[in-house]
């Protein structure tokens, strides 16, 4: 599936500057059609998916002892303020609070369960009343 190729590109190149137009070319679609198809397939926009993957990778770096600034830069973000706000929105706590928590219990879990337990989930959006 063409949209999946673009999603796989986001997963591989999350730290690189990726624009919707670049991803649409990967899927061989126009940017607007690609955005609609991506949202239909994955229930979030390509940009939202990219930011969620970046936050997921940043959380892993914070668990490994990296500083908040290092994690921010390593995942391809340049604004520490925007990173902190987005991290708090997705994870529920600030990056500093997240880094301060003892994550050693995850080492006992199989990798697939640890990934599932630490994967950020975006808030479920409900339809607006008409």
Buried (B, 14 or more C-beta within 10 A) or exposed (E): EEBEEBBEBBEEBBBEEBEBEBBBBBBEBEBEEBBEBBBEEBEBBBBBBBBBBBBBBBBBBBBEEBEBEEBBBBBBBEEBEEBBEBBBEBBEEBBEEBBEEEBEEBEEEEEEEBEEEBEBEBEEEEEEEE
